[in-house]
């Protein structure tokens, strides 16, 4: 389990209380991502070199 002080909320947390967001944690050669509404559930972990392409793909995908 990743210690709570390692996580930070996305700068795109949404309006108001920021419930529509993800949190990330930098873990040396990896980046972990979790849903802020369910922080005890599963996380996605990416090698640092794969995180930027992942973000670009998300930005290129139209919202539903």
Buried (B, 14 or more C-beta within 10 A) or exposed (E): EBEEEEBEEBEEBEEEEEEBBBBBBEEEEBBBBBBBEEEEEEBEBBEEEEBEEEEEEEEEEEEE
